[in-house]
């Protein structure tokens, strides 16, 4: 069961494990399983995808790419009330992400050099939507919408079929509502590779985003290392860190920890509180919930063992821990949370106050739920419109502005050993009798 400890009593080794928790080394999985799968898909295309989908998922695929009829039927059969709820969330997600668009810039310095930045969409984007233990139609919205707003022209959804060999109707329905026509009906390394290499039925994806199991993560990482695709991040187990004073309802806190635990067995839920009583009350609620057998109980029962309840001497001490921990989700359940906002760093997505559970961001508020895990929030951000944009810098000089750079460039290029042609490329343009100023 989830243990209770004092934050200041954690040993350096315990802190190291918490701060460097990404997960196990998957080099053997990469070498023995993922690389052969990727190479087979590169060479054999659909045939290899079908072979591995049957091997791993026990499903025989007739076609790897969903036919338009399948998408239309899924839209027709999807529960209408559920679809309406997702469409309300779609509006919120679109509204929030439109504010992330970047504007091109251009300016001219006093030395006559014109500089600028342009932003262009990555035209071909792949969105991985997990399956397996659960279906995540919300991830369609979280990946597709920012790609569309960025201006991606060709969007492919990659998602594994369920145990019956079908893509859930609601995923088809949301794809159709979003205008996505290209759906790969296979997950794992084979689905990722098929999206990355393309075929005569779909354009290759130049970027693939979205979390998946360790085989998905390894495949994305390998293809990125080959220069085949860009990726968002290496996804590990989902996680939440809750910071609370002693005034929160222990049931609310426990439910938020358990909502993370019910994702998967490797999920991580941590609470830091300044109240010993709240810590004990939360643990008792968790025990009671597990004993009740409700919901995804076997998963929760395993997952909470990865969790931890810490007692801190102050909220500032808790924030200091969080800044080193770099959580995927962080709930900050205190009075006047905005007063602390400038102290909080390194969080994938932040949920302020007592009425902002992670579930709101997972589904509805408009922020993105494809987020860095395993401490990667210390150096990376969640999926956004910028994820699907290429940034290009440019410069424009005339003869006079080039002349002003010459001496510095000659000195610097000579120091680095490149004066012959680096420095020479400037000199040759400034020689008398050469081309006139343009």
Secondary structure, DSSP 4 states (H G I P E B T S, - for coil): --EEEEGGG--HHHHHHHHS-S----HHHIIIIIHHHHHHHHHHTHHHHHHHHHHHH----S-SBPPHHHHHHHHHHS-HHHHHHHHHHHHHHHHHHHTTPPPPEEEE-TTS-EEEEEEEE-SEEEEEE--TTS--HHHHHHHHHHHHHHT-SEEEEEE---TTS---HHHHHHHHHHT--EEE---HHHHHHHHHH-BTTBPPPSEEE----HHHHHHHHHHHHTTS-EES------EEEEEE-TTS-HHHHHHHHHHHHTT-TT-EEEEEES-HHHHHHHHHHHHHHHHHT-SSHHHHHHHGGG-EEEE-S-HHHHHHHHHHH--SEEEEESTTGGGGGGG--S-SEEEESTT--HHHHHHTSSS------TTGGGT-----GGGGEEEEEEEE--HHHHHHHHHHHHHHHHHTT-IIIIIHHHHHHHSTTSPPP-
